[in-house]
Amino acid sequence: MKSTFDKKKSILVVDDDADICNTLVDIFNAEGYVTDVAYNAGAAIEKMQTSSGFDILLTDIRMENMDGLQLVRKVAQINPKIIIFMMTAYPRDSRINEAYTSGVVKVFEKPFEVNDMLEIFKNEIAKRDKKN
């Protein structure tokens, strides 16, 4: 039986752009993460409520119906230990500052450097696990 230290880390990717989601899933899976995808915030909330828990949430800021900030607030209530990142194609979006005050660790600008993202994920997971 594996200990909790052996558990693969998991990521939920949320974006209404299926191509971005599928590309990120392929990359994260290749790096050893267990990765799931939701194409809207409502589906992401359902996955959060029915899963055993994700380590990382990576969500777009701008989405239909419920935007990424609304999602972040709900997810933080469901899983307070989750590490939250956002991504945007709009670097001057006024919601970026609000994202940081809502507990988002980093907002990545599209297009982003995936290797940098992976390094940040690794560091943030290590920080969180050290606290627990």
C-alpha positions, 0 to 999 in steps of 0.5 A, spaced: 500 500 500 502 506 498 503 512 503 500 519 502 507 521 500 507 516 494 500 519 491 501 522 485 499 529 485 493 531 481 491 537 477 484 540 475 485 544 468 479 549 467 478 552 460 472 553 455 478 552 450 478 544 449 485 545 445 488 548 451 485 543 456 487 537 452 494 540 450 495 541 458 493 534 460 498 531 455 503 535 458 501 534 465 500 527 464 507 526 461 510 529 467 507 524 472 501 528 474 494 525 474 490 530 470 482 532 469 479 537 465 473 541 465 470 545 460 466 550 464 466 552 471 460 548 473 463 542 471 469 544 475 465 545 481 462 538 480 468 534 479 471 538 486 465 535 489 465 528 487 473 527 487 478 525 493 481 532 492 485 535 487 492 538 489 492 544 483 487 548 480 489 551 473 483 555 471 482 561 465 479 567 468 474 569 462 469 563 461 462 563 459 456 563 465 461 563 471 468 566 470 474 564 473 474 568 479 467 566 481 470 559 480 476 560 485 472 563 490 467 556 490 473 552 490 477 555 496 470 553 500 470 546 497 478 544 498 481 550 502 488 546 501 488 546 493 493 551 490 490 555 485 493 558 479 489 562 473 491 563 466 489 569 461 490 571 454 488 578 457 494 581 461 491 587 462 485 584 465 482 588 471 481 581 475 488 579 475 489 583 482 482 581 484 485 574 483 491 575 487 487 577 493 482 571 492 488 566 494 491 565 487 498 564 487 500 566 480 496 568 473 500 565 467 499 569 461 497 566 454 502 563 451 506 561 457 512 557 458 510 550 460 517 548 463 516 555 468 509 553 470 511 546 472 517 548 476 512 553 480 507 547 481 512 543 484 515 548 488 508 550 491 506 543 492 513 542 496 511 548 500 504 546 502 506 539 503 511 542 508 506 546 512 502 539 513 
